[in-house]
């Protein structure tokens, strides 16, 4: 088939193929609940929806030392309302559809800098690198909004336009997840790079700075108020010390290797083209390396930044080669060099956007029966002990494995965990005492006594479970899903 015919076929049917794939993606993205976190967010959403407010003392945990700030309140409330109406399938449906929305956002991001043949595989690579972070959490919705922000700032780097719609987008992002601040970081790097290169007039640069400043101020006008602006630092202080996903990432992890490979290919394209990248692209490139290597939690962010870098540079490399072939064949004129990166732009056709929109709508419909059929299986929490937890006396102090504490708060609201998933609510010294007690390290008896603890929900192999039975004479009153429910004698 001639090349022109192949191109016409791809142009006509390519968008429809993309839409069809998007519509069928729920087959891969809708799964049974495999993460313990959504239970906490359901509890938070239910509490806020019913008029509850977090203050001091904490309404749930007797030993919380800091006021909990529900930075993820918007998706928590929305999904909690859906849970009341449709049950657990709501959580599965929301996760499956959000992953499809993320794919659409990444397609838009990469497609504006490259042809479909480049944008699609780069999008697949970015989603694969981010897959470990696409759990049933509000963070996933935050990722979708973050990719939109990255795309907007990337377009600003190309055309130097001030996109004021980033202000309401930042406001919604700030109501969704703490990742909102990274959108401003990316914007700051782009604006700084344009200023360093003197790529825009002073007045234009001032407008771009104004978009950043007003967006930051908008984040302080959410229902949480100005204290939201400090929460990324408060959460990170405990997270970096105690939470595994906040630990430095390993270059041996497949997702880290894939994200770094995307950046390496972009860098190789720069070398092949023998040019210095624009500073507004170089700074996000360096930031992406930092995000990938700093902690497992931000590997996905690095992959999202790598996507337009890789797609844009591969596109320019292909264009340079095509131009060189034309020159050699005598059909082209001038230098075979590719256009400067700040001049590269691809306009999306209405058909393509329409197919993506149709695919997303169909995905929402396809996900409904899938979510309903897969909601019967729940992983990571001991559902077999749910009824026994619910009959514990009100205000029973309970020590539980940290991962299941959100589920405990949701399924047995009458108990009072001595520690829960909201790690930022506790002093670091108390968190260390809790970790030591879970290992039955010296001082565990005092930790149990200080908390007036009368029950425990622990893995069967837990050192603390064994110590409670053998040294304090506690009784095992329930077993299931690899956990034991213990009560003081």
For each residue, the residues with C-beta under 8 A, 3 or more apart:
1: 5 6 9
2: 5 6
3: 6 7
4: 7 8
5: 1 2 8 9
6: 1 2 3 9 10
7: 3 4 10 11
8: 4 5 11 12
9: 1 5 6 12 13
10: 6 7 13 14 116 117
11: 7 8 14
12: 8 9
13: 9 10 16 17
14: 10 11 17 18 116 352
15: 18 19 116 349 351 352 354 355 356
16: 13 19 20 355
17: 13 14 20 21
18: 14 15 21 22 107 116 120 352 355 356 359
19: 15 16 22 23 355 356 358 359 362
20: 16 17 23 24 359
21: 17 18 24 25 359
22: 18 19 25 100 103 104 356 359 360 362 363
23: 19 20 358 359 362 363 366
24: 20 21 27 363 366
25: 21 22 28 29 96 99 100 103 363
26: 29 30 96 97 100 363 366 367 370
27: 24 30 366 370
28: 25
29: 25 26 95 96 97 99 100 367
30: 26 27 92 93 95 96 367 370 371 374
31: 34 92 95 96 374
32: 92 374 375 376 377 378 379
33: 38 88 91 92 136 375 377 378 379 380
34: 31 135 136 379 380
35: 38 135 136 137 380
36: 39 40 380 381 403 404 406 407 421
37: 40 41 135 136 137 406 421
38: 33 35 41 42 79 91 135 136 137 406
39: 36 42 43 381 406 407 409 410 411
40: 36 37 43 44 405 406 407 409 410 420 421 422
41: 37 38 44 45 72 75 76 79 80 137 138 406
42: 38 39 45 46 76 79 80 83 91 410
43: 39 40 46 47 60 406 409 410 413
44: 40 41 47 48 70 72 73 76 80
45: 41 42 48 49 73 75 76 77 78 79 80 81 83
46: 42 43 49 50 80 83 84 410
47: 43 44 50 52 59
48: 44 45 51 52 53 70 73 76 77
49: 45 46 77 80 81
50: 46 47
51: 48
52: 47 48 59
53: 48
54: 58 59 67 68 69 70
55: 58 59 67
56: 66 67
57: 62 64
58: 54 55 61 62 64 67 68 425
59: 47 52 54 55
60: 43 64 409 416 417 420
61: 58 64 416 417 418 419 420 422 425
62: 57 58 397 416 418 451
63: 418 419 426 430 451
64: 57 58 60 61 68 422 425 426
65: 425 426 427 430
66: 56 234 424 425 426 427
67: 54 55 56 58 425
68: 54 58 64 422 424 425
69: 54 224 227 228 231 234 424
70: 44 48 54 73 76 224
71: 174 177 178 224 228 231 235
72: 41 44 75 76 137 138 139 142 176 177 178
73: 44 45 48 70 76 77 175 223 224
74: 77 78 138 172 175 176
75: 41 45 72 78 79 94 138 141 176 177
76: 41 42 44 45 48 70 72 73 79 80 138
77: 45 48 49 73 74 80 81
78: 45 74 75 81 82
79: 38 41 42 45 75 76 82 83 90 91 94
80: 41 42 44 45 46 49 76 77 83 84
81: 45 49 77 78 84 85
82: 78 79 85 86 90 93 94
83: 42 45 46 79 80 86 87 88 90 91
84: 46 80 81
85: 81 82 90
86: 82 83 89 90
87: 83 90 375
88: 33 83 91 92 375 378
89: 86 92 93 368 371 372 375
90: 79 82 83 85 86 87 93 94 371
91: 33 38 42 79 83 88 94 95 136 375
92: 30 31 32 33 88 89 95 96 136 367 370 371 374 375
93: 30 82 89 90 96 97 364 367 368 371
94: 75 79 82 90 91 97 98 136
95: 29 30 31 91 92 98 99 134 135 136 140
96: 25 26 29 30 31 92 93 99 100 363 367 370 371
97: 26 29 93 94 100 101 360 363 364 367
98: 94 95 101 102 134 140 141 144
99: 25 29 95 96 102 103 127 134 140
100: 22 25 26 29 96 97 103 104 359 360 363 367
101: 97 98 104 105 144 360
102: 98 99 105 106 127 130 134 140 143 144 147
103: 22 25 99 100 106 107 123 127
104: 22 100 101 107 108 356 359 360
105: 101 102 108 109 144 147 148 151
106: 102 103 109 110 123 126 127 147 304 307
107: 18 103 104 110 111 119 120 123 356
108: 104 105 111 112 148 151 348 356
109: 105 106 112 113 147 150 151 154 304 307 308
110: 106 107 113 114 118 119 122 123 126 307 308 311
111: 107 108 114 116 119 346 348 352
112: 108 109 151 154 155 308 345 346 348
113: 109 110 119 154 158 308 311 312 315 344 345 346
114: 110 111 118 119 122 311 312 314 315 346
115: 118 119 315 318 346
116: 10 14 15 18 111 119 120 352
117: 10 120 121
118: 110 114 115 121 122 311 314 315 318
119: 107 110 111 113 114 115 116 122 123 311
120: 18 107 116 117 123 124
121: 117 118 124 125
122: 110 114 118 119 125 126 262 307 310 311 314
123: 103 106 107 110 119 120 126 127 307
124: 120 121 127 128
125: 121 122 128 129 258 262 303 307 310
126: 106 110 122 123 129 130 262 303 304 306 307
127: 99 102 103 106 123 124 130 131 134
128: 124 125 131 255 258
129: 125 126 255 256 258 259 262 299 300 302 303 306
130: 102 126 127 133 134 143 255 299 300 303 304
131: 127 128 134 255
132: 255 296 299 300
133: 130 139 140 143 297 299 300
134: 95 98 99 102 127 130 131 140 143 300
135: 34 35 37 38 95 139 140
136: 33 34 35 37 38 91 92 94 95 140
137: 35 37 38 41 72 140
138: 41 72 74 75 76 141 142 176 177
139: 72 133 135 142 143 177 179
140: 95 98 99 102 133 134 135 136 137 143 144
141: 75 98 138 144 145 176 177
142: 72 138 139 145 146 173 176 177 178 179 180
143: 102 130 133 134 139 140 146 147 179 300 304
144: 98 101 102 105 140 141 147 148
145: 141 142 148 149 169 172 173 176 179 180 183
146: 142 143 149 150 173 179 180 182 183 301 304
147: 102 105 106 109 143 144 150 151 304
148: 105 108 144 145 151 152 169
149: 145 146 152 153 166 169 170 173 183 186 187
150: 109 146 147 153 154 183 186 304 305 308
151: 105 108 109 112 147 148 154 155 308
152: 148 149 155 156 163 165 166 169
153: 149 150 156 157 166 183 186 187 190
154: 109 112 113 150 151 157 158 190 308
155: 112 151 152 158 159 161 163
156: 152 153 159 160 161 162 163 187 190 191 208
157: 153 154 160 190 193 194 278 280 281 342
158: 113 154 155 342 343 344 345
159: 155 156 345
160: 156 157 194 199 200 204 208
161: 155 156
162: 156 204 207 208 210 211
163: 152 155 156 166 211
164: 167 211 214
165: 152 168 169
166: 149 152 153 163 169 170 183 187 211 215
167: 164 170 171 211 214 215 218
168: 165 171 172 218
169: 145 148 149 152 165 166 172 173 183
170: 149 166 167 173 174 180 183 184 215 216 218 219
171: 167 168 174 175 218 219 221 222
172: 74 145 168 169 175 176
173: 142 145 146 149 169 170 176 177 179 180 183 219
174: 71 170 171 180 218 219 222 224 228
175: 73 74 171 172 222 223 224
176: 72 74 75 138 141 142 145 172 173 180
177: 71 72 75 138 139 141 142 173 180
178: 71 72 142 181 231 232 235
179: 139 142 143 145 146 173 182 183 301
180: 142 145 146 170 173 174 176 177 183 184 219
181: 178 184 185 219 232
182: 146 179 185 186 291 298 301
183: 145 146 149 150 153 166 169 170 173 179 180 186 187
184: 170 180 181 187 188 212 215 216 219
185: 181 182 188 189 287
186: 149 150 153 182 183 189 190 284 287 305
187: 149 153 156 166 183 184 190 191 211 212 215
188: 184 185 191 192 212
189: 185 186 192 193 280 283 284 287
190: 153 154 156 157 186 187 193 194 280 283 284
191: 156 187 188 194 195 205 208 209 212 280
192: 188 189 195 196 279 280 283
193: 157 189 190 196 197 199 278 279 280 281 282 283 284
194: 157 160 190 191 197 199 200 205 208 279 280
195: 191 192 198 199 200 205
196: 192 193 279
197: 193 194 278 279 280
198: 195
199: 160 193 194 195 278 280 342
200: 160 194 195 204 205 208
201: 204 205
202: 205 206
203: 206 207
204: 160 162 200 201 207 208
205: 191 194 195 200 201 202 208 209
206: 202 203 209 210
207: 162 203 204 210 211
208: 156 160 162 191 194 200 204 205 211 212
209: 191 205 206 212 213
210: 162 206 207 213 214
211: 162 163 164 166 167 187 207 208 214 215
212: 184 187 188 191 208 209 215 216
213: 209 210 216 217
214: 164 167 210 211 217 218
215: 166 167 170 184 187 211 212 218 219
216: 170 184 212 213 219 220 229
217: 213 214 220 221
218: 167 168 170 171 174 214 215 221
219: 170 171 173 174 180 181 184 215 216 222 228 229
220: 216 217 225 226 228 229
221: 171 217 218
222: 171 174 175 219 225 228
223: 73 175
224: 69 70 71 73 174 175 227 228 231
225: 220 222 228
226: 220 229
227: 69 224 230 231
228: 69 71 174 219 220 222 224 225 231
229: 216 219 220 226
230: 227 233 234
231: 69 71 178 224 227 228 234 235 424
232: 178 181 235 236
233: 230 236 237
234: 66 69 230 231 237 424
235: 71 178 231 232 238 239 423 424
236: 232 233 239 240 246
237: 233 234 240 241 424 428
238: 235 241 242 243 423 424 426 428 431
239: 235 236 242 243 245 246 297 423 424
240: 236 237 243 246 247 295
241: 237 238 246 428 431
242: 238 239 246 423 428 431 435
243: 238 239 240 246 247 423
244: 247 296
245: 239 295 296 297
246: 236 239 240 241 242 243 295 296 297
247: 240 243 244 295 296
248: 293 294 295 296
249: 253 256 292 293 294 295 296 299
250: 253 256
251: 256 257 260 293
252: 256 257
253: 249 250 256 257 296 299
254: 257 258
255: 128 129 130 131 132 258 259 299 303
256: 129 249 250 251 252 253 259 260 292 293 299
257: 251 252 253 254 260 261
258: 125 128 129 254 255 261 262 303
259: 129 255 256 262 263 288 292 299 302 303 306
260: 251 256 257 263 264 289 292
261: 257 258 264 265
262: 122 125 126 129 258 259 265 266 303 306 307 309 310
263: 259 260 266 267 285 288 289 292 302 306 309 310
264: 260 261 267 268
265: 261 262 268 269 310 313 314
266: 262 263 269 270 285 306 309 310 312 313 314
267: 263 264 270 271 285
268: 264 265 271 272
269: 265 266 272 273 310 313 314 316 317
270: 266 267 273 275 276 277 313
271: 267 268 274
272: 268 269 317
273: 269 270 313 316 317 320 337 338
274: 271
275: 270
276: 270
277: 270 281 282 285 341
278: 157 193 197 199 281 282 340 341 342
279: 192 193 194 196 197 282 283
280: 157 189 190 191 192 193 194 197 199 283 284 342
281: 157 193 277 278 284 285 309 312 341
282: 193 277 278 279 285 286
283: 189 190 192 193 279 280 286 287
284: 186 189 190 193 280 281 287 288 305 309
285: 263 266 267 277 281 282 288 289 305 309
286: 282 283 289 290
287: 185 186 189 283 284 290 291 305
288: 259 263 284 285 291 292 301 302 303 305 306 309
289: 260 263 285 286 292 293 302
290: 286 287 293 294 302
291: 182 287 288 294 298 299 301 302 305
292: 249 256 259 260 263 288 289 298 299 302 303
293: 248 249 251 256 289 290
294: 248 249 290 291 298
295: 240 245 246 247 248 249 298 299
296: 132 244 245 246 247 248 249 253 299
297: 133 239 245 246
298: 182 291 292 294 295 301 302
299: 129 130 132 133 249 253 255 256 259 291 292 295 296 302 303
300: 129 130 132 133 134 143 303 304
301: 146 179 182 288 291 298 304 305
302: 129 259 263 288 289 290 291 292 298 299 305 306
303: 125 126 129 130 255 258 259 262 288 292 299 300 306 307
304: 106 109 126 130 143 146 147 150 300 301 307
305: 150 186 284 285 287 288 291 301 302 308 309
306: 126 129 259 262 263 266 288 302 303 309 310
307: 106 109 110 122 123 125 126 262 303 304 310 311
308: 109 110 112 113 150 151 154 305 311 312
309: 262 263 266 281 284 285 288 305 306 312 313
310: 122 125 262 263 265 266 269 306 307 313 314
311: 110 113 114 118 119 122 307 308 314 315
312: 113 114 266 281 308 309 315 316 341 344
313: 265 266 269 270 273 309 310 316 317 341
314: 114 118 122 265 266 269 310 311 317 318
315: 113 114 115 118 311 312 318 319 344 346
316: 269 273 312 313 319 320 338 339 341 344
317: 269 272 273 313 314 320 321 338
318: 115 118 314 315 321 322
319: 315 316 322 323 338 339
320: 273 316 317 323 324 336 337 338
321: 317 318 324 325
322: 318 319 325 326
323: 319 320 326 327 332 336 337 338
324: 320 321 327 328 336
325: 321 322 328 329
326: 322 323 329 331 332 336
327: 323 324 330 332 333 334 335 336
328: 324 325
329: 325 326 332
330: 327
331: 326
332: 323 326 327 329 336
333: 327
334: 327
335: 327
336: 320 323 324 326 327 332
337: 273 320 323
338: 273 316 317 319 320 323
339: 316 319 343 344
340: 278 343 344
341: 277 278 281 312 313 316 344
342: 157 158 199 278 280
343: 158 339 340
344: 113 158 312 315 316 339 340 341
345: 112 113 158 159
346: 111 112 113 114 115 315
347:
348: 108 111 112 352 353
349: 15 352 353
350: 353 354
351: 15 354 355
352: 14 15 18 111 116 348 349 355 356
353: 348 349 350 356 357
354: 15 350 351 357 358
355: 15 16 18 19 351 352 358 359
356: 15 18 19 22 104 107 108 352 353 359 360
357: 353 354 360 361
358: 19 23 354 355 361 362
359: 18 19 20 21 22 23 100 104 355 356 362 363
360: 22 97 100 101 104 356 357 363 364
361: 357 358 364 365
362: 19 22 23 358 359 365 366
363: 22 23 24 25 26 96 97 100 359 360 366 367
364: 93 97 360 361 367 368
365: 361 362 368
366: 23 24 26 27 362 363 369 370
367: 26 29 30 92 93 96 97 100 363 364 370 371
368: 89 93 364 365 371 372
369: 366 372 373
370: 26 27 30 92 96 366 367 373 374
371: 30 89 90 92 93 96 367 368 374 375
372: 89 368 369 375
373: 369 370 376
374: 30 31 32 92 370 371 377
375: 32 33 87 88 89 91 92 371 372
376: 32 373
377: 32 33 374
378: 32 33 88 381 383
379: 32 33 34
380: 33 34 35 36 403 404
381: 36 39 378 403 404 407 481
382: 385 386 404 457 480 481 482 483
383: 378 386 480 481
384: 478 479 480 481 483
385: 382 388 389 457 478 479 480 481 483 485
386: 382 383 389 390 411 412
387: 390 391
388: 385 391 392 477 478 485
389: 385 386 392 408 411 412 415 457 485
390: 386 387 411 412 414
391: 387 388
392: 388 389 396 398 412 414 415 455
393: 396 414
394: 414 415
395: 414 415 416
396: 392 393 414 415 416 454 455
397: 62 415 416 417 418 451 452 453 454 455
398: 392 408 415 416 417 418 453 454 455 456 457
399: 417 418 419 434 437 448 451 453 455 456 457 458 464
400: 404 405 408 417 419 456 457 458
401: 404 405 438 457 458 459 462 483
402: 405 419 420 421 434 438
403: 36 380 381 421
404: 36 380 381 382 400 401 407 408 457 483
405: 40 400 401 402 408 409 417 419 420 421
406: 36 37 38 39 40 41 43 409 410 420 421
407: 36 39 40 381 404 410 411
408: 389 398 400 404 405 411 412 415 417 420 457
409: 39 40 43 60 405 406 412 413 417 420
410: 39 40 42 43 46 406 407 413
411: 39 386 389 390 407 408
412: 386 389 390 392 408 409 415
413: 43 409 410
414: 390 392 393 394 395 396
415: 389 392 394 395 396 397 398 408 412 455
416: 60 61 62 395 396 397 398
417: 60 61 397 398 399 400 405 408 409 420
418: 61 62 63 397 398 399 434 451 453
419: 61 63 399 400 402 405 426 430 431 434
420: 40 60 61 402 405 406 408 409 417 425
421: 36 37 40 402 403 405 406
422: 40 61 64 68 425 426
423: 235 238 239 242 243 426 431
424: 66 68 69 231 234 235 237 238 239
425: 58 61 64 65 66 67 68 420 422
426: 63 64 65 66 238 419 422 423 430 431 434
427: 65 66 430 431
428: 237 238 241 242 431 432
429: 432 433
430: 63 65 419 426 427 433 434
431: 238 241 242 419 423 426 427 428 434 435
432: 428 429 435 436
433: 429 430 436 437 443 447
434: 399 402 418 419 426 430 431 437 438 447
435: 242 431 432 438 439
436: 432 433 439 441 442 443 444 447
437: 399 433 434 440 441 443 444 447 448 464
438: 401 402 434 435 458 462 463 464
439: 435 436 444 463 464
440: 437 444 463 464 466 467
441: 436 437 444
442: 436
443: 433 436 437 446 447
444: 436 437 439 440 441 447 448 464 467
445: 448 449 471 472
446: 443 449 450
447: 433 434 436 437 443 444 450 451
448: 399 437 444 445 451 453 468 472
449: 445 446 452 453
450: 446 447
451: 62 63 397 399 418 447 448
452: 397 449
453: 397 398 399 418 448 449 456 488
454: 396 397 398 487 488
455: 392 396 397 398 399 415 485 486 487 488
456: 398 399 400 453 464 465 468 474 484 485 486 487
457: 382 385 389 398 399 400 401 404 408 483 484 485 486
458: 399 400 401 438 462 464 465 483 484 486
459: 401 462 465 482 483 484
460: 465 479 482 483 484
461: 465
462: 401 438 458 459 465 466 484
463: 438 439 440 466 467
464: 399 437 438 439 440 444 456 458 467 468
465: 456 458 459 460 461 462 468 469 484 486
466: 440 462 463 469 470
467: 440 444 463 464 470 471 472
468: 448 456 464 465 471 472 474 486
469: 465 466 472 473 474 475 476 486
470: 466 467
471: 445 467 468
472: 445 448 467 468 469 488 489
473: 469 489
474: 456 468 469 486 487 488 489
475: 469 486 487 489
476: 469 479 484 485 486
477: 388 485 486 487
478: 384 385 388 484 485
479: 384 385 460 476 483 484 485
480: 382 383 384 385 483
481: 381 382 383 384 385
482: 382 459 460
483: 382 384 385 401 404 457 458 459 460 479 480
484: 456 457 458 459 460 462 465 476 478 479
485: 385 388 389 455 456 457 476 477 478 479
486: 455 456 457 458 465 468 469 474 475 476 477
487: 454 455 456 474 475 477
488: 453 454 455 472 474
489: 472 473 474 475
